[in-house]
Amino acid sequence: MFSKQLRPLAFGKMSFVVFILTSALSVTPLLSDIDKGRRKVVHVLEDDTGAVIVQTAPGKVVTHRGGSITLPCRFHHEPENTDPARIRIKWTKVTDALQFEDVFVALGRQQRVFGSYKGRVFLEQAGPGDASVIIQNVTLEDYGRFECEVTNDMEDDTGFVNLDLEGVVFPYYPREGRYKLNYHEGEDACKQQDAILASHSQLHKAWLEGLDWCNAGWLEDGSVQYPISHPRDQCGRKDTPAGVRNYGYRHKEDERYDAFCFTSKLNGKVYFLKRFKKVNYAEAIKACIRDGSAVAKVGQLYAAWKFQLLDRCEAGWLEDGSIRYPIVNPRSRCGGSQPGVRHLGFPDKKFRLYGVYCFRRNEDETAGGTETTKIPTNSMTKRKSSRRIPMNATSVI
């Protein structure tokens, strides 16, 4: 069974209601619809009136960085002769701290897009009662919760859509060492590595897929947590259950921890630069530039490991001065029995010699086609594929 979110407001003879796709329902579309590339739909019955509302599949919508996605929101109003020019549609981004960022507003034919969403957000306009918007060239910062508000004179209703991104979570600490970052420094550190601070749900998903890390790190909501898949005495005692350990919300300026970062698909390619000799850090930067690239960031290497299946048993410089290498198919001579991005620390930039990982952006690559809405189900949690990469991704050697 599934539930609908209908909140009618009635004033005199007029009533108004907006229907929003937010509940995480398990919907199985017809195979013929999938084969034809049609959009999945679910039929929702409206109380006892017998009216039928046809809506795009509910639940959180999923895409990747650089893709396009529809945030679905439909509304119905009575009487039917309501003037469309008097209907106001507003989309807002909502953070965990209950801060609101204007995204899009439309009143009749007048429309306005705000801030970083300019040129990327458009009203879908699939027919009467459609308040859905399309976000193009999705960014990491677009991840999160969006509010759809529809107003008709004195009547209004609101619903929410959660935008999720396919990606990878990785722990991060700087050259200065462990537990050196306050919240704002952790936020900046992730951004510098082509990532954002991870959310609790992203970290929890990574833990379910095997991420095990014994150092606490900041999350996007200001809490400090860490995932433990294999309990041990040095990580909160061996007799405690596996799980995501939570220190709660900490003082953002005064307290210092590591950070858990999240990144998504790349608009480009990470590769190990083949050279006859190893180089120091300064030489590595010049080598990538001569090859038409830049030294790869940590988040870019993780994204390449996750989405490009980059597997290279050679240590190389990254932009932050660390030495790492990605392993998809573990072998004994490459740092252990688990897949992951191996981290060799922060060596002397001048005197230590290694290879280098470069990143080349796809300048001619388009933002990507429109993504269809994906409904997370239990059957989709674990894919039956020999190419699936466990998420216990980071190991320190």
C-alpha positions in Angstrom: 0.0 0.0 0.0 1.1 3.5 -0.5 0.0 6.8 0.9 -0.7 10.1 -0.7 0.1 13.6 0.7 -3.1 15.6 0.1 -3.7 18.6 2.3 -6.8 20.5 1.1 -7.6 23.9 2.3 -11.2 25.1 2.0 -12.5 28.7 2.2 -16.2 29.1 1.5 -17.1 27.6 -1.8 -13.5 27.4 -3.0 -11.0 24.7 -2.2 -7.5 24.2 -3.4 -5.0 21.4 -3.0 -1.5 20.6 -4.3 -0.2 17.1 -4.8 3.5 16.6 -4.4 5.7 13.5 -5.0 7.6 13.0 -1.8 6.8 9.7 -0.2 9.3 6.9 -0.9 6.9 4.4 -2.5 7.8 1.2 -4.2 6.4 1.4 -7.7 6.8 -1.3 -10.4 6.2 0.1 -13.9 5.0 -2.0 -16.8 7.9 -3.5 -18.7 6.5 -2.2 -22.0 6.7 1.3 -20.6 10.3 0.9 -19.7 11.1 -0.6 -23.1 9.5 2.3 -24.9 11.4 4.8 -22.7 8.2 6.2 -21.3 8.0 8.0 -18.0 6.8 5.9 -15.1 3.5 6.8 -13.6 1.5 6.0 -10.5 -2.3 6.5 -10.2 -3.4 8.1 -7.0 -7.1 8.0 -6.0 -8.4 11.3 -4.4 -10.5 10.4 -1.4 -14.0 9.1 -2.2 -14.7 11.4 -5.1 -13.4 9.0 -7.7 -11.2 11.6 -9.3 -7.9 10.2 -10.6 -4.6 12.1 -10.5 -1.9 10.8 -12.8 1.5 11.7 -11.5 5.2 10.9 -12.2 6.5 8.3 -9.9 6.8 9.5 -6.2 9.8 9.2 -4.0 13.1 11.0 -4.0 14.6 11.7 -7.5 18.1 10.6 -8.3 20.6 11.9 -10.8 24.3 12.7 -10.9 26.4 15.8 -11.2 26.1 17.3 -14.6 22.8 15.6 -15.4 19.3 17.0 -15.7 16.4 16.1 -13.5 12.7 16.9 -13.1 11.5 17.8 -9.6 7.8 16.6 -9.8 5.0 18.7 -8.4 1.4 18.8 -9.6 -1.7 20.6 -8.2 -5.4 20.6 -8.6 -7.8 23.3 -7.8 -11.6 23.8 -7.7 -13.6 25.3 -9.3 -12.1 24.6 -12.6 -12.5 28.1 -13.9 -9.8 29.5 -11.6 -7.7 32.1 -13.5 -4.3 30.6 -14.2 -2.8 34.1 -14.1 -3.5 34.2 -10.4 -1.7 31.0 -9.5 1.7 31.5 -7.9 4.3 28.7 -8.0 7.4 28.9 -5.9 10.3 26.5 -5.4 12.7 26.9 -2.5 15.8 24.9 -1.3 15.6 23.9 2.3 18.7 23.1 4.4 18.9 20.9 7.5 19.3 24.1 9.5 15.8 25.2 8.2 17.4 28.0 6.1 15.5 28.8 2.9 17.1 29.7 -0.5 14.9 31.0 -3.3 15.1 28.9 -6.5 12.2 29.8 -8.8 8.9 31.7 -8.8 6.2 32.0 -11.4 3.0 34.1 -11.4 1.0 33.5 -14.6 3.5 34.0 -17.4 6.0 35.9 -15.4 8.9 33.8 -14.1 12.1 34.5 -12.2 15.0 32.2 -11.3 17.4 33.1 -8.5 21.2 32.9 -7.7 23.1 29.9 -9.0 20.0 28.4 -10.5 19.8 31.1 -13.2 19.9 29.5 -16.7 19.5 26.0 -15.2 15.9 25.8 -13.8 12.8 25.9 -16.0 9.1 25.2 -15.5 8.2 21.9 -17.1 4.8 23.1 -18.3 3.5 19.6 -19.1 -0.1 20.8 -19.0 -2.6 22.3 -16.5 -1.8 21.6 -12.9 1.9 21.0 -13.5 4.2 22.9 -11.2 7.3 20.6 -11.9 10.6 22.2 -12.6 13.6 20.9 -14.5 17.1 21.4 -13.2 19.8 21.2 -15.8 23.6 20.7 -15.2 23.0 19.5 -11.6 25.7 20.5 -9.2 26.8 18.9 -5.9 25.2 21.8 -4.0 21.8 21.0 -5.6 21.6 17.8 -3.4 19.0 18.1 -0.7 15.4 19.0 -0.1 13.2 21.3 -2.2 9.9 22.9 -1.3 7.1 23.4 -3.9 4.5 25.9 -2.8 1.4 26.7 -4.9 -0.8 29.7 -4.0 -4.2 30.7 -5.3 -5.3 34.0 -3.8 -5.7 33.2 0.0 -5.2 29.5 -0.4 -1.9 27.6 -0.6 -0.3 24.3 0.1 3.2 23.0 0.2 5.1 19.7 -0.4 8.7 18.5 -0.6 10.9 16.7 -3.1 14.3 15.2 -2.1 17.0 15.4 -4.7 19.6 12.6 -4.3 22.9 12.2 -6.2 24.8 9.1 -7.2 28.2 9.4 -5.7 30.8 8.3 -3.2 31.7 9.3 0.4 35.3 9.6 1.5 37.0 10.7 4.7 39.5 13.6 4.5 42.1 15.2 6.7 44.8 17.7 5.6 48.6 17.7 5.7 48.5 19.1 9.2 47.1 15.8 10.5 44.1 14.3 12.1 41.4 16.3 14.0 42.7 19.7 12.7 39.5 21.0 11.1 36.6 23.0 12.6 33.3 22.8 10.7 34.0 25.7 8.3 37.5 24.4 7.6 36.1 21.0 6.9 33.5 22.5 4.6 36.3 24.3 2.7 38.5 21.3 2.6 35.9 19.2 0.9 35.2 22.0 -1.7 38.9 22.3 -2.4 38.9 18.6 -3.3 35.9 18.8 -5.7 33.4 17.7 -3.1 30.9 18.8 -0.4 30.4 17.8 3.2 28.5 14.5 3.2 25.0 14.3 4.7 24.1 11.7 7.4 22.0 9.7 4.9 25.0 9.6 2.5 27.3 8.5 5.2 24.8 5.9 6.4 24.4 4.5 2.9 28.2 4.3 2.5 28.4 2.4 5.8 25.7 0.0 4.6 28.0 -0.7 1.6 31.0 -1.3 3.7 32.7 2.0 4.6 34.8 1.6 7.8 36.7 4.5 9.2 37.9 4.9 12.8 38.2 8.7 12.9 35.3 11.1 13.5 34.4 13.7 10.9 32.1 16.6 10.3 28.9 16.2 8.3 26.9 18.8 6.5 24.4 19.3 9.3 27.1 20.1 11.8 27.2 16.7 13.5 30.3 14.6 14.0 30.1 10.9 13.1 32.1 7.9 11.9 31.1 4.5 10.3 32.3 1.2 11.8 31.7 -2.0 10.0 34.2 -4.1 12.0 34.0 -3.1 15.7 37.4 -3.1 17.5 38.8 -1.8 20.8 40.5 1.2 19.3 37.3 2.3 17.6 34.7 2.4 20.4 35.3 -1.0 21.9 35.1 -4.4 20.2 31.9 -5.5 22.0 29.8 -2.6 20.6 27.6 -3.2 17.5 28.6 -2.1 14.1 27.0 1.2 12.9 27.5 4.9 12.4 28.8 6.3 15.7 27.4 9.7 16.4 29.1 12.4 18.6 26.1 14.7 18.1 26.1 18.3 17.1 29.5 20.0 18.0 30.7 23.5 18.3 31.4 24.6 14.7 34.2 27.0 15.5 36.0 25.6 18.6 36.0 21.8 18.1 38.2 20.0 15.5 37.8 16.7 13.7 38.3 15.2 10.2 35.6 15.6 7.5 33.5 13.2 5.5 33.2 14.5 1.9 30.8 13.5 -0.9 31.4 13.8 -4.6 29.6 12.6 -7.8 30.3 11.8 -11.5 33.0 13.8 -13.3 32.7 15.8 -16.4 36.1 14.6 -17.4 38.7 11.9 -16.9 41.3 11.1 -14.3 44.3 9.2 -15.6 47.8 8.1 -14.4 50.4 10.1 -16.5 52.8 7.6 -18.0 56.4 8.9 -17.6 59.9 7.3 -17.8 60.8 8.7 -14.4 59.1 9.7 -11.1 58.7 13.3 -10.1 58.4 15.6 -7.1 55.3 17.7 -6.5 56.3 20.7 -8.5 57.4 18.6 -11.4 54.1 16.7 -11.2 52.1 20.0 -11.6 54.2 20.9 -14.7 53.8 17.5 -16.2 50.0 17.5 -16.1 49.9 21.1 -17.5 52.1 20.0 -20.4 49.7 17.2 -21.1 46.8 19.6 -21.2 45.4 18.7 -17.8 45.7 19.6 -14.1 46.8 17.5 -11.1 43.7 15.6 -9.9 42.0 16.4 -6.7 41.2 13.8 -4.1 37.4 13.9 -4.9 38.2 13.5 -8.6 40.2 10.4 -7.9 37.5 8.9 -5.8 34.9 9.7 -8.5 37.1 8.1 -11.1 37.5 5.0 -8.9 33.8 4.8 -8.4 32.4 5.6 -11.9 35.3 5.1 -14.3 36.5 1.9 -12.4 40.0 3.4 -12.4 42.4 0.7 -11.2 46.0 1.5 -10.9 48.6 -0.1 -8.7 51.0 2.9 -8.9 51.2 5.7 -6.3 50.9 9.2 -7.5 50.7 12.9 -6.5 47.3 14.6 -6.0 46.6 18.3 -5.9 46.6 18.5 -2.1 50.1 17.0 -1.9 49.0 13.5 -0.8 50.0 10.3 -2.4 47.2 7.8 -3.3 46.2 5.2 -5.9 42.8 3.5 -6.7 42.3 -0.2 -6.6 39.1 -1.8 -8.0 40.4 -5.4 -8.2 42.4 -6.1 -5.0 45.7 -8.1 -5.2 48.2 -8.8 -2.6 50.9 -6.5 -4.0 48.6 -3.6 -4.1 47.8 -2.8 -0.5 45.3 -5.4 0.8 42.3 -7.5 0.2 39.7 -4.8 -0.2 38.9 -2.4 -3.0 39.6 1.3 -2.2 41.7 4.4 -2.7 44.9 3.7 -0.9 46.4 6.7 1.0 50.2 6.9 1.6 50.1 10.2 3.4 51.7 13.6 2.7 55.4 13.2 1.9 58.0 15.9 1.4 57.0 17.7 -1.8 60.5 18.6 -2.8 62.5 15.4 -2.3 60.0 12.5 -2.6 59.4 11.1 -6.1 56.2 9.5 -7.4 54.0 9.3 -10.4 51.1 11.7 -10.8 47.3 11.5 -11.5 46.0 14.1 -13.8 42.4 15.3 -14.6 41.3 16.5 -18.0 37.9 18.1 -18.3 35.6 17.3 -21.2 35.1 20.8 -22.5 32.9 19.6 -25.4 30.8 17.3 -23.2 27.2 18.4 -22.8 25.5 18.6 -19.5 23.7 15.3 -20.1 20.2 14.2 -21.0 17.2 14.4 -18.8 17.3 11.8 -16.1 14.2 9.7 -15.3 13.1 9.5 -11.7 14.5 6.6 -9.8 12.7 4.9 -7.0 14.9 3.3 -4.4 13.7 -0.1 -3.4 15.1 -2.9 -1.3 15.7 -5.0 -4.4 17.9 -2.1 -5.8 20.1 -1.7 -2.8 22.5 -4.5 -3.8 23.1 -4.9 -7.5 23.9 -8.4 -8.7 27.0 -7.5 -10.6 30.6 -8.7 -10.5 31.6 -5.0 -11.2 30.0 -3.7 -8.0 32.5 -1.9 -5.9 32.3 -2.2 -2.1 32.3 1.1 -0.3 35.0 0.3 2.3 37.0 2.4 0.0 39.7 4.1 2.0 42.6 2.4 3.6 45.8 3.8 5.0 48.9 1.9 4.4 
